[in-house]
Amino acid sequence: MELYVTEISKYFIDAFMLIYCIEAFMTFRFKTEKKRRGIYIRQIICMFVVQISCFIQIIARTGKPVYLFFFAFQIVIFASVLMLFYVIYPEGNRLIINNACLLLMIGLIIITRISYDKAVKQFFIITASFIIGFFIPEIIFRFDFLKKFTWLYAALGVVAIGAVLVYGAATNGSKITFTLAGITFQPSEAVKVLFLFFMAGALVEAKEIWQLFLASVAAAAHVMILVLSRDLGSALIFFVIYLALIYISTDNVWYLLLGLAMGGFASIVAYRLFSHIRVRVHAWRDPFGDIASSGYQLSQSLFGISSGGWFGLGLYGGSPTSIPYVEQDFIFSAIAEELGVIFAVTMALIIVSSFFMIMYEGYFIRDRYYRLVVCGIGVAYIFQSFLTIGGGSKFIPLTGVTLPLVSYGGTSVLVTIVMIMVVEGVCLIRTDERFEAMQRRRAQLEAKKAERQARNRNDDYERDYGRRED
């Protein structure tokens, strides 16, 4: 019976994931949230069917009722998040919040399969993150003075990651975490938000080349501290954010080419300086050459992806725990192994649809400051996803970063939800801009109408006066 349940549910999961993915890209056919309403309803149905089917597999394989209660709590929380968001922020972008909830569901499903205790911890962090996140769109919409603290954001960011460099705990040779009052967190994730607000403000204020140079120096300070901490994955993300925002702000392709050349040179220098980078590059080039040592993680990841096939081995059917740090750096491989390549690819496409929608919102907002913030969020989100998926599938060397919203990690989840809610706050601003534009157009039309009526009255008067003179 257990085998039948697992096999049948696999096809349900893939079918509804495909439908959800198609609907995600169908939203771009319509320009208003009102016209997309039917798509969003179908997406919600699909995401809960996927979640139910996955937990049916888990309960059938384990036979533990505790998973049923855990599943019920998840249903309540995610349903509440979606309902409250739709009620509180009807002008927000629902595709972005739908995709975020689906990716969080997928993450909880696969983390539950790997470690129930870690899944429970992740669930509480997600719940707390949404409680915090629900205030952020209103803060972004109401408090325009947030734009004024440009250099304070830079100073706080440098101090935070500098403290990790000096006092942080080393993990696999990299200083990426900091413990305060018994709570361990990764400051570089939180500094990402500060860095985005700093870069947006600095580039909006930059009227001359020396101001652009100062912003570049401050950005370089962030990157250099991360390099010294050997948090090279975060350093690369910060550099790409900087490069993308410089290009978006100035529309100067030469800045982009210069940045890419400098990035290429820095990569060569880092390869020479850091032994663990050389190990990762060698493992990427030939993971099976030293399968017992440096190539073990990547080779196990490739074995997992290939063994899953199109439809996967089913939850608890594979052995994803054979990959070290699978719940963080190799979560994509675990998903491909047990839920299948179709599921993994559609999940990646859903991530891409979120990126397109974030950039779409950034493109149409008139406020230049928040345009840069939103575009920076979109670039950070898609590039980090690319690093994780590409590293686990041997497309690029490993960088050791998490898959946003899916991988295990409290700081990463909290910061990604905060960034998504910042985007939703900007959507409120864009809606307000549209309303103001409509009001201006209406006022202009009324002014033209009044002018035309006055002209007609004047013509009638002159015609009547001419008749009386005759």
N, C-alpha and C positions, 0 to 999 in steps of 0.2 A: 504493500500500500504506500509506504514511504517513497519508493522509487517512482510510482505513478504520479504522486503528488508533485515530486520534484521535477519530473520531466514535463508534465503538463504546464506547471506554473512558469517554467523557463520561457515557453512560447508566449504566454500571456504577458510576461514582463517585457520581452523584446518588442512585441506588437504594440503595446501601449507606449513604450518609450519612443518608438518610431513615430507614432501618431503625435505625441507631445512635441517631438523635434520638428516635424512638418508644420504643426500649428505655430511653433515659435517663430519660424521664418515667414509664415503667412501674415503675421501681424504687420509686417512692413508694407503690405499692400494698402493699409489704411492709415490715415494721418491723425485720427482722433481716437482717444480711448473709448469713446462711446461706440464707435463702429467696431472696435475690437472685442466688445464684451462677450460675444458668443464664443470667440476663440479662448478667452480666459476661463470661461466656465468649463469648456472641454478639457483644457489643460489641467484644471484642478481635479477633474474626474480621473484623468490619466495618471496623475502623480500619486493619488491615493490608491488606485488599483495596483500600481507598481509596488508601493509600500506594503500593501496587504499581501500581495503575492509573495514578496520576499520574506515577510515574517511567517507566512504559512510554511515556506520551505524551512525556516529556522526552527519553528516549533515541531514540524514533522521530523526533522533530523535529530533534535535534541530531546524532545518530549518533556521539556521543562516549562511549567506554567509561569515561572517568573518572567519569561520573555513575553508572554501574553500581556501581563500588566505593564511592562515596559513599553510595549507597542501601543497600548491604550493611552498611556501618558503622552506619547509622541503625537498620536492622532489629535488629542485635545489641544496640545500646544500649537501645532502647525495650523490646525483649523482656526484656532483663535487668532494667530498672527495674521493669517490671510483675511479673516473677517474684519478684524479691527483695523487693519491697514486700509481695506476698501472703504470702511466707514469714516475713519479719521482723515485719510488723505485720498479723497476721490480724484484729485487732480494729479496724483502720483502716477508713475509708470508701473503698470501691473505686470508686464512681462518680466521686468528685472526682479521684482519681489517673488513672482512665481518660480522663476529659474533658481533664485537663491534658496527657496524652500525645498525645491526638488533636489538640488545638489547637497544640501544639508541632510535630507532624508537618506540619500545614497551613502553619504559618509557615515551616518549612524548605523545603517544596515551592515556595511562591510566592517566597521569597527566593532560592532556587536559580535560579528562572526569571529573576529580576531581575539578580542578581549572584552568580556561583558563589563568588567569594572571600569575600563577606560571609556567604554561607550556611555556608561551612566555619568561619569565625570564630564564627558563632552556634552551630554544632553543638558546638564545643569548650566554649563558655560553658555551654550546656545540660548537657553531660556533667559539667563541674565543679560546676555548681549542684546537680545531683542527688547528687553525692558529698557535698557539704556538707549538703544537705537531709536525707539519710537519718539523720543524727544528731539532727536537731531534734525529732522526735516523742518520742524517749527522753529528751531534755533537758527538754522541757516536762512529761513525765510524772513524771520523777524529782525535779526540783529545784524545790521549792515556794518557795524563797527568792527566785526571780525576781520575785515580786510585791512585794518590799520596796524596790525601787529607783525608786519612782515619780518623784520629783523629779530623780533622776540622769538618767533617760530624757529628761525635759524639757530639762535643761541640755545634755546631749549633742546633742540635736536642734537646739536654738537655736544652739549653737556651730558645728555642721556646716553648716547652711544660711547662718549668718552669715558663715562663711569663704568660701562661694561668692559672697555679696554683695560682699565686700571683694576677694577674690583670684581669683574665678572668671572664666572666659573667656566673652566675649559671643558668643552665637549668634543671629543675626537680631534683635539688640536685646535679647535676654534672657540673663541670667546663670544658666545652668542646669547647667554642667559644671565640673568641677574636675580638674586633672591633678596627680598625685602619683607620683613615681618613674617617669614615662613612661606611667602608666596613667590614662586618662580615664574618669571615672565621673560619675554624676548623684546627688549626695547626697540630694536631695529624695525620691528613690525609697526609699533606705535609711531615711531619717528617718521615713517613713510607718510602719514597724514600731515604731520607738521611740515615735512619737506615739500609736499604738494602745495600747501597754503603759502609757504615761503616763496617758492618758485613763481607761483601765480602772481603774488604781490610784487616781487622784484621785477618780473618781466613787464607788468603793467606800468610800473613806475619808471622803467628804463627808457629814457628818451635819448640818451647819448651812449656812445660806445663804452665809455669808462664805467657807466652804471651796469651795463651788461657784463663787463669784466668783473666787477665786484660780486655780482650774483654768481658768476662762474667760479670765482675763488671760494665762496661760501659752499657751493655745491661740491667742489673738489675736496673741501675739508671733510664733508660728510663721507664721501667715497673713500678717502685716504684712511680715515679712522676705522672704517669697516674692513678695509684691506689689512691694516695692521692687526685688527682683531681676528683676521683670517676668516671673516664672514663674507666670503667672496661672492656667494650667491646673492646676498642682499646688496653688496657693492655694485654688482652688475645691474640689478634692478634699478637702483638709484641713478646710475649713470644713464640708463636707457630712458628713464623718466625725464632727466635733465635734457638729454639730446632731443627727445620728442617735443618737449615744451618750447625749447629754443627754436626749433624749426616751425612749430605751429604759430608761435608768437611773431617771428620775424619774416617767415615765408622765404627765408634765404637758404637755398640749397647748398651754398658753399659752407655755411656753418655746419650743416648736416654731414657733408663729406669730410670736413676737417675733424669733426667729432668722431666719425667712424674710423678715420685714419689714426687718431690718437687712441681710440679704444683698441684697435688692432695692435698698436705698438705696446700699450699697457698689458695686453694679454700675453705677448711674447715675453715681456719683462717678468710678469707674474709666473709664467711657466718656468723661467730660469730660477726665480727666487724661492718658490714654494714647492717642496717635495711632494706634498699631497696632491697638488695639481698635476704634476707629472705622472703620479700613480693613476689618477682618474683618467688622464688622457690615454695612457697605455692600456688601461682596462677597457676604455671605449674602443680603441683600435682593435684589440684582440682579447675580448673577455674570457675566451676559452683557453688562452695561452697560459694563464695562471689561475685556473678555476678554483684552486684550493685557497687562494689568498686574495690578491687585489681584484681579481675578476669574479669573485664569488657572488657578490650582490647582483651585479649586472647579469651574469649568466643565469642565476636563479630567476631573475625577473623575466628574462627572455624565455626560459623554460616554462614559466607560468603562463605567459601570454600565448605561447604556441600550443600549450596543452589544453587551454580553454576552448579553442575552436570558435566557431561562429556563435554558438548558443551557451557556451560555458559548461563547467562540470557541476554546476549547482552549488548553493551555499553549503559549506562543510564537505564538498566533494573534492576539493583540491587541497593544496598544502601551502597557502600563502605565508604562513608563519615561518617557513624555511628561509624567507628573505629577511635579513636584519633590517630593523627600522621600517618594516613594511607599512605600518599604519601612518607613517609620516612621509618618507621620501618615495615609497613605491606603492602607494595606494592604487594607482592606475593599473599596475600589474596585477594586484589582487583582484580588482574588479574584472579585468579581462579574463583572468583564469576561472573565476567562479560564476560570473554573470555573462561572460562571452564577449567576443570582439565586437559584435553588433551593438551590444549595450554600451561598451566602452567608447566606441566611435560616436554613437548618438549623444552620449554624455559630453564628449569633446565638442560636438557641433552645438549643443545647447550652451556651452561656455562661450563659443564663438558668437552665438546669437545675442548673448548678454553684452558682449563687447561691442557689437554693431549698434545695439540699442543705446548703450551708454554714450558712444561717439555721436550717434544721431541726436541725442538730447544736447550734447555739448556743441554740436555744429549750429543748432538753431537758436541757442540763447544769445541775446544781444550783449549781455553783461560780459565783458572781456575777461574779467577776473575769474568768474565762475566757469566760463568756457574753458580756461586753462586748467582749473581744478578738475573738472569733469573729464576732460580729455586725458589728463594725467592719471586719473583713477582707472580709466579704460585701458591705457597703455600698461600700467602696473599690473592690472588684473590679467590681461591676456598674455603678457610676457612671462609672468610667474607661472601661469598655467602651461605655457609652452616649455619652460625650463623643466618642469616636473614631468610632464608627459614625454617630452623629447628625451630627457635623461633616462627615464625608465624603459624606453623602447629602443635605446641605442641610436637615436637620431643625432644627439649631441652628447658631449661628456656630462657626467653627473655634476650637479651644483649643490645638492642638498637643501633645496627649498620645498615647502609644502604646496600641495594643490589647494588653492583657495576654496574654502567652505567644505571640502571633502576630506582632507587629511586630518589626522588627530593633532590637536594643538590649540590650547586655549587662547593664547595671544593672537594667533593667526585668524581664528574664527571671529573673535571680538573685533579686531581691526577691519576685517573684510566686511562684516555687517555694518560697522560704522561708516565705511566708505560708500557702501551701497545706499545707506540712509542719507549721506551727504548728496549723492546723485538725486535721490528722491526730493530732497529739499530744493535743489536747483530746478527740478521739474515744476515745483510750485512757483518758483520765480519766473520760469518761462511761461507758465499759464497766466501769471499776473501781467507779464509783458504783452502777451497776446490780447488780454482784456484791455489794457491801456491803449494798445494800438487800435483796437476796434473802437474805443471811445474817441480817440483822435480822429479816425476816419469818419465816424458818425458826426463829430463836431464840424469837420471840414465840409461834409456833405450838407449839413444844416446851414452852415455859413454861406455856401454856394447857392443853396436854395433860397435863403433870405435875400441874397444879393440879386438873384434872378427875379424874385418877386418885386423887389424895390425898383429894378430896372423896368419891369413891365408896368408897374404903377406909374412910373415917370413917363413912359411912352404913352400910356393912356391919357395922362394929364395933358401932355403936350398936344395930343391929337384932339382932345375935347376943347382945349384952349384955342387951337387953330380953327375949329369949326365956328366958335363964338366970334372970333375976329372976322371971319368971312361973312 
